[in-house]
Amino acid sequence: MKTAFITGANRGIGLEFVRQLKEKGYYILGACRHPEKAPELNALADEVFQLDVTNDTNITLLKQNLDNRPIDLLINNAGTSGEQGVTIGNVDRTNFMNVLNTNCISVVKLSDALLPNLKASEDKSILVISSRMGSISDNERGRSYAYRSSKAALNCVMRSFAIDVKDQGIRVMLIHPGWVKTAMGGADALVDVQTSVAGMLTQADLHFSESHAEVLRRFDGDVIAW
């Protein structure tokens, strides 16, 4: 049985990954900040871990608890949009740093910490939930300074990470889930969470074997320009 570890697994895209991978026969390790407030995750996952991805002590304890258990698929899903309306006249340093820390630094820190678990597995795959909003060439609307820059930085650092772990047989894929109807995406979003996650898993099946974060893929198969 293959094992998947999913961050931000208590709601939205993360919880749907839990559902769909469970149906595919994966052993599910779900992580979130407050497991005691996540009844659906506790009902679905095989094991649930407390994890604040911005807390290095949490990451160290997780690493110790996992004790080099194989992880076939690490899904770096946890993230934040930060404060709304971040544009000219509303650039708050604390918010900016929190979004960068959560969406970029925490992903590379957790991926690095779980390298032994990935290397011990059969599939050795890291799926990184990025965003079209991290594309510089695709930006035609401005605004969202913190969120956009955090996803651009995420794409950059995980591309470097992918190159550095390539010789260890580890594959890294960057993927845009679409504008998804979740608490973060809002009611006006265009894609339901079931379609988004199913699409991302299809892209993983098609492209993981040769993927080293060299492109940013969409859930529906297109590639987004950097």
Secondary structure as UniProt FT lines:
FT   STRAND          3..6
FT   TURN            9..10
FT   HELIX           12..23
FT   TURN            24..25
FT   STRAND          27..32
FT   HELIX           35..37
FT   HELIX           39..44
FT   STRAND          47..50
FT   TURN            53..54
FT   HELIX           56..66
FT   TURN            67..68
FT   STRAND          73..76
FT   TURN            88..89
FT   HELIX           93..100
FT   HELIX           101..105
FT   HELIX           106..113
FT   HELIX           115..119
FT   STRAND          125..129
FT   HELIX           132..134
FT   TURN            137..138
FT   HELIX           145..165
FT   HELIX           166..168
FT   STRAND          171..176
FT   TURN            183..185
FT   TURN            187..188
FT   HELIX           193..207
FT   HELIX           208..210
FT   STRAND          212..218
FT   TURN            219..220
FT   STRAND          223..224
//
